[in-house]
Amino acid sequence: MTEGFDIDHVAHLARLTLTEHERATLGPQLLEILDYTNHLQELDTEGIDPTFQVMQRANVLRADLESPSMAVDEALQNAPSREGNYFRVPRILA
């Protein structure tokens, strides 16, 4: 089921650098997880609706109340770089 499994390849995909000890420890653990998920694939789920949430979700947002804003100088006082009334940040688009 997990033929060709390569912990180094998985680590590379996850952008992780593993020590020998981590390879020895995590490799078998990951194999066990993969074997279990393969086992789950064998279960008959015909007629069972997909479950999107296993727990009830509720919004716990506070009321949106108007309040005074922070002064511009106070908001920008710790900015590493400032241009007028704005944060100056490095350009990311060409």
C-alpha positions as CSV (number, residue, x, y, z in Angstrom):
1,M,0.0,0.0,0.0
2,T,2.8,2.4,0.8
3,E,5.3,1.1,-1.7
4,G,7.8,3.6,-2.8
5,F,7.3,5.7,0.3
6,D,10.3,8.1,0.8
7,I,10.4,10.2,3.9
8,D,13.1,12.4,2.3
9,H,10.8,13.2,-0.6
10,V,7.9,14.0,1.7
11,A,10.2,16.2,3.8
12,H,11.3,18.0,0.7
13,L,7.7,18.6,-0.4
14,A,7.0,20.1,3.1
15,R,10.2,22.1,2.9
16,L,11.5,20.4,6.1
17,T,15.1,19.4,6.9
18,L,15.1,16.2,9.0
19,T,17.9,14.8,11.1
20,E,18.7,11.1,11.0
21,H,16.9,10.7,14.3
22,E,13.8,12.5,12.9
23,R,13.8,10.3,9.8
24,A,14.0,7.2,11.9
25,T,11.2,8.3,14.1
26,L,8.9,10.1,11.7
27,G,9.2,7.6,8.8
28,P,7.5,4.7,10.6
29,Q,4.9,7.1,12.1
30,L,4.0,8.4,8.7
31,L,3.8,4.9,7.3
32,E,1.4,4.0,10.1
33,I,-0.8,7.0,9.2
34,L,-0.8,6.2,5.5
35,D,-1.7,2.5,6.2
36,Y,-4.6,3.7,8.4
37,T,-5.9,6.0,5.7
38,N,-5.7,3.2,3.2
39,H,-7.7,1.1,5.6
40,L,-10.3,3.8,5.7
41,Q,-10.6,3.7,1.9
42,E,-11.8,0.2,2.2
43,L,-14.9,1.1,4.3
44,D,-18.3,1.0,2.7
45,T,-19.6,4.6,2.8
46,E,-22.5,4.1,0.4
47,G,-25.5,6.1,1.4
48,I,-23.6,8.1,4.0
49,D,-23.8,11.9,3.5
50,P,-20.5,13.7,3.6
51,T,-19.7,15.4,6.9
52,F,-18.4,19.0,6.5
53,Q,-18.3,19.9,10.1
54,V,-18.2,17.5,13.0
55,M,-18.9,20.2,15.6
56,Q,-21.5,22.8,15.7
57,R,-20.1,26.2,14.7
58,A,-21.4,29.5,16.0
59,N,-20.3,33.0,15.3
60,V,-19.0,34.7,18.5
61,L,-18.5,38.1,17.0
62,R,-19.0,41.3,19.0
63,A,-21.4,43.9,18.0
64,D,-20.0,46.3,15.4
65,L,-20.1,49.6,17.4
66,E,-18.7,52.9,16.2
67,S,-15.8,54.2,18.3
68,P,-13.2,56.9,18.0
69,S,-10.2,56.0,15.8
70,M,-6.6,56.1,16.9
71,A,-4.7,59.2,15.9
72,V,-2.5,58.8,12.8
73,D,0.7,59.8,14.6
74,E,-0.1,57.3,17.4
75,A,-0.8,54.5,14.9
76,L,2.4,55.1,13.0
77,Q,4.7,55.8,16.0
78,N,6.4,52.4,15.8
79,A,6.4,52.0,12.0
80,P,9.8,51.1,10.7
81,S,9.2,53.3,7.7
82,R,6.6,56.0,7.1
83,E,5.5,58.1,4.2
84,G,3.2,60.8,5.1
85,N,0.2,59.3,6.9
86,Y,0.9,55.8,5.6
87,F,3.2,52.8,6.4
88,R,5.9,52.5,3.8
89,V,6.5,48.9,2.8
90,P,8.7,47.2,0.2
91,R,7.3,47.0,-3.2
92,I,6.2,43.5,-4.0
93,L,4.7,43.9,-7.5
94,A,6.8,44.8,-10.5
